[in-house]
Amino acid sequence: KDHEQQPLLEATLAATAMHPERKRSLDGMALGLQARKDKKGRSLSPLPSAADESEAARHHAELERQKQQARQWEEARKKREAEERIKRQEEMEKKKKSQAESGPQAALNKIIEPVFNKLWEMEFPIVGGTNPFRIVIDRESAPYIAPDYFEVISTPMNLTYIQDKVKKLQYTTLNQFFGDVDLMIENALKYNAEEGNPYRIAAQELKKKHDKIKKKVWKSLYEKQQNQNKSSS
């Protein structure tokens, strides 16, 4: 059998002795043929059946349904938490107001409310029988009403702001209330500095009336305190 194996041995030796560049070229051709064979084999793999496609679609639809349900649950949770937060805030405000109405602040508010109502109901002929002190001048309205207002006034005050504080029982002393009214009048006099300005005249009139009201209130409280002292002695 030596003569039968001789050609195979010679071919093997020839391949071993092959020039490196030639050998790399043949190796590349072999790899290319193998890749085409693999690709052809893959292309012959069976396509998914209608049943497989139906199952995949059902699975995808189920996932989307679960996602949608999760989103709905999350939105419901957030809505419920927001409602509970608002409810707690309302309960706290109600409790706070109840405590204030049954305590010393309720007595203070009974003094403040009549005074505030007098100020609110005032009308000034010099400005057409209106009450300009109810008007709110803030950062939004100033450009249309008084563009340079905040160049002159640092802390705005008006009867509308004071009304809100009265309703919410935010004044803890009579001096706080009178201080806001005084600030409102001072702002009006400062901004309307020109003599003869209708709003300045209205502010001067308000100042006179407010000073009289303050004196009357303080006098009434003093006399009430004196009577209580006499009764307890």
Disulfide bonds with the S-S distance in Angstrom:
none
